[in-house]
Amino acid sequence: MKPRPLKALANAAIRSVLPRTVQYGRARVVLNPKDPVVSGALAFRVYERSELAFVEKSLRPGMTVLDVGANVGLYSALAGHAVGPSGRVAAFEPDPESFQYLQKTIRENGLSNIQPANLAASDQEGVSRLFTSSANRGDSRLYNNELSDGSVEIQTIRLDDYLPTVGIQELDFIKMDVQGFEGHVLAGLEQTIRHSPRLVMMSEFWPDGLRRAGTNPNELLERLEQWGLKIHELRAHGETRPIPDKHAFIAQLRGRQYTNVVCRMSG
């Protein structure tokens, strides 16, 4: 699906002024010059302000962090600096184009505590097709959609199987943004989550995308609670608030509307 003429013109204008890198705190991010959305938002300082504020006040030295849907590596680089030499970051980005910039970002920051993987987290190991959008490299999905204008064959893994092979048995922090595929990622991560007593997770929550990917949004929240997680909604400035009525919370998010949930292991 091609962008409409005015949108295409605006995207071209954004691409023409993108710098090679942008600085966020201690992290220097290498931008994708073809991407007007994620890289454009980073360059113009309008990218995920509430999410960044939450991450900044949540990460500590020595933590083990999982970044699922790392894109060009902003959160991975921020985490790499925050957790320091005694911590580690596992970063997953299935889109080969975005993965190149993730690797460049890691090198730009001189970070040796980040382990990048050009793999897609899912509920099963195998080969799948990633549907991509040339107008938005942050909108790669593991299900076909009307905004996709390309696709690439990628490898999928279950994180419960993969993480132990790189020496990770439990996690302190998860950042996840996979365009509605979160339910499948979490199904393949249940055991690690259950064995992570200090876990905090920040995940995009997009009901329409979840349904398109085959996940019931309400059942997903109930599953997280069954695993021992307390669920909050991420608000402005990185603040959080409890979700008293899950059905009403989901019902208010229609179509392209989404938010982020913050889940903390209780007890």
C-alpha positions in Angstrom: 0.0 0.0 0.0 1.6 3.3 -1.1 1.2 6.4 1.0 -1.1 9.1 -0.3 0.6 11.9 -2.3 0.8 14.4 0.6 2.0 11.9 3.0 4.6 10.6 0.6 5.8 14.2 0.1 6.0 14.8 3.8 7.9 11.5 4.3 10.4 12.5 1.6 10.9 15.9 3.3 11.6 14.2 6.6 14.0 11.7 5.1 15.9 14.6 3.4 16.8 16.2 6.8 17.5 13.2 9.0 20.9 13.4 10.7 23.1 10.3 10.8 22.8 10.0 14.6 20.9 11.5 17.5 21.8 11.7 21.1 19.4 10.6 23.9 21.1 10.9 27.3 24.2 8.8 27.1 22.9 6.9 24.1 23.8 7.8 20.5 21.4 6.3 18.1 22.2 5.6 14.4 19.1 6.5 12.4 17.7 4.8 9.3 17.7 7.4 6.6 14.9 5.6 4.8 12.5 5.7 7.8 10.5 8.9 8.3 8.5 7.6 11.2 10.7 6.1 14.0 13.9 7.8 12.9 12.0 10.9 12.1 10.4 11.0 15.5 13.7 10.4 17.1 15.3 13.2 15.2 12.5 15.7 16.0 12.5 14.7 19.7 8.9 13.5 19.8 9.5 9.8 20.2 7.8 7.9 23.1 8.4 10.5 25.8 6.4 8.7 28.5 8.0 5.4 27.7 11.5 6.9 27.8 10.8 8.6 31.1 9.6 5.3 32.6 12.6 3.3 31.3 15.0 6.0 32.6 13.8 5.7 36.1 13.4 1.9 36.1 16.8 0.7 35.0 19.7 0.1 37.4 23.3 -1.2 37.2 23.5 -5.0 37.1 20.1 -5.6 35.6 19.3 -8.1 32.9 17.2 -6.5 30.2 15.2 -7.9 27.3 14.4 -5.6 24.3 11.8 -7.3 22.0 11.3 -5.2 18.9 14.6 -3.2 19.2 14.3 -1.4 15.8 17.4 0.9 15.5 18.4 0.4 19.1 17.4 3.4 21.2 16.1 1.4 24.2 18.9 -1.2 23.9 21.6 1.5 24.0 19.9 3.3 26.9 19.7 0.0 28.8 23.3 -0.9 27.9 24.5 2.3 29.5 22.2 2.1 32.5 22.9 -1.5 33.5 26.7 -1.1 33.0 29.4 -3.7 32.8 27.7 -5.9 35.4 24.4 -6.0 33.5 23.4 -7.3 30.1 20.9 -6.6 27.4 19.4 -9.1 24.9 18.0 -7.3 21.9 15.8 -8.9 19.3 14.9 -7.3 15.9 13.6 -9.5 13.1 13.7 -6.9 10.3 17.1 -7.2 8.5 17.1 -3.5 7.6 16.4 -2.3 11.1 18.8 -4.9 12.5 21.7 -3.3 10.6 21.0 0.0 12.3 20.7 -1.7 15.7 24.2 -3.1 15.2 25.5 0.3 14.2 24.0 1.9 17.3 25.6 -0.7 19.5 29.0 -0.1 17.8 28.5 3.7 18.0 28.1 3.5 21.8 31.0 1.0 22.3 28.8 -1.3 24.3 29.9 -4.9 24.8 27.0 -5.8 27.2 24.3 -5.9 24.4 23.7 -9.1 22.5 21.7 -8.4 19.4 19.8 -11.2 17.5 18.2 -10.9 14.1 15.3 -13.2 15.2 11.6 -12.9 15.9 10.3 -13.9 19.3 7.2 -16.1 19.0 5.4 -19.0 20.6 7.2 -21.5 18.4 10.5 -22.1 16.6 10.5 -22.1 12.8 10.4 -19.9 9.8 7.8 -17.2 9.2 7.2 -14.1 7.0 7.6 -10.6 8.4 5.4 -8.1 6.6 7.1 -4.7 6.3 6.2 -1.1 5.5 8.6 1.1 3.5 6.7 4.2 4.9 7.3 3.0 8.5 10.1 0.7 9.5 8.6 0.5 12.9 5.5 -1.2 11.6 6.9 -4.7 10.8 4.4 -7.4 11.6 4.3 -11.2 11.7 0.8 -11.1 10.1 -0.3 -9.7 6.8 -1.9 -6.2 6.9 -3.1 -3.4 4.6 -0.2 -1.1 5.4 2.4 -3.7 4.3 4.2 -3.3 1.0 6.9 -5.9 1.4 7.9 -9.0 3.2 10.9 -11.0 4.2 11.4 -14.6 5.5 12.7 -14.6 9.1 13.5 -17.1 11.8 11.3 -17.4 14.9 12.3 -18.6 18.3 10.8 -19.2 21.7 12.5 -17.0 24.3 12.1 -19.7 27.0 14.3 -21.9 24.8 16.7 -19.3 23.5 17.6 -17.3 26.5 19.1 -20.1 28.5 21.5 -20.8 25.6 23.0 -17.4 26.1 23.1 -17.7 29.9 19.9 -15.9 30.8 17.7 -17.6 33.3 15.7 -14.7 34.7 15.0 -11.1 33.7 14.7 -7.8 35.6 13.2 -5.6 32.8 11.4 -6.2 29.5 10.6 -3.7 26.9 8.3 -5.0 24.2 6.8 -3.5 21.1 5.9 -6.0 18.3 2.8 -4.5 16.7 0.2 -6.8 18.2 2.2 -10.0 18.3 2.9 -9.6 22.1 0.6 -12.5 23.0 2.7 -14.9 21.0 5.9 -13.6 22.4 4.6 -13.9 25.9 3.4 -17.5 25.3 7.0 -18.4 24.5 8.3 -16.5 27.5 6.1 -17.8 30.3 8.6 -19.9 32.2 11.2 -17.1 32.2 8.7 -14.6 33.5 7.5 -17.0 36.2 11.1 -17.4 37.4 11.9 -13.6 37.4 10.9 -12.4 40.9 12.0 -8.8 40.3 10.6 -8.4 36.8 9.2 -5.2 35.5 7.8 -5.2 32.0 6.7 -2.3 29.7 4.8 -3.5 26.7 2.8 -1.8 24.0 -0.9 -2.8 24.3 -2.9 -2.4 21.0 -6.2 -4.4 21.2 -6.9 -4.3 17.5 -3.4 -5.4 16.6 -3.6 -8.2 19.2 -6.9 -9.4 17.7 -5.4 -9.4 14.2 -2.5 -11.5 15.4 -5.0 -14.0 17.0 -4.8 -12.9 20.6 -7.8 -12.0 22.8 -6.7 -8.8 24.6 -8.7 -9.5 27.8 -7.4 -13.1 28.0 -3.9 -11.8 27.6 -4.2 -9.4 30.6 -5.8 -12.3 32.7 -2.9 -14.6 31.7 -0.4 -12.0 32.9 -2.2 -11.7 36.3 -2.2 -15.5 36.6 1.6 -15.5 36.2 1.8 -13.2 39.2 2.1 -9.8 37.5 0.3 -6.7 38.6 -0.8 -4.6 35.6 -0.8 -0.8 35.3 -1.3 1.6 32.5 1.6 3.9 31.6 0.6 7.5 31.8 2.3 10.9 31.0 5.8 11.5 32.3 6.4 7.9 33.0 3.8 7.6 35.8 1.6 4.5 36.1 -1.9 3.8 37.4 -3.8 0.6 38.2 -6.4 -0.7 35.8 -9.5 -1.3 37.8 -11.7 -2.5 34.9 -9.9 -4.4 32.2 -13.0 -4.5 29.9 -13.5 -0.7 30.0 -9.7 -0.2 29.6 -9.7 -2.3 26.4 -13.0 -0.9 25.1 -11.6 2.7 25.1 -8.8 1.7 22.7 -10.4 1.5 19.3 -8.8 0.9 15.8 -5.3 2.3 15.8 -5.4 3.5 19.4 -2.9 1.9 21.7 -1.2 2.5 25.1 1.5 0.8 27.1 1.0 -1.5 30.1 3.5 -1.8 32.9 3.6 -5.1 34.7 5.4 -5.8 37.9 5.9 -9.1 39.6 4.0 -9.2 42.9 5.0 -10.8 46.1 
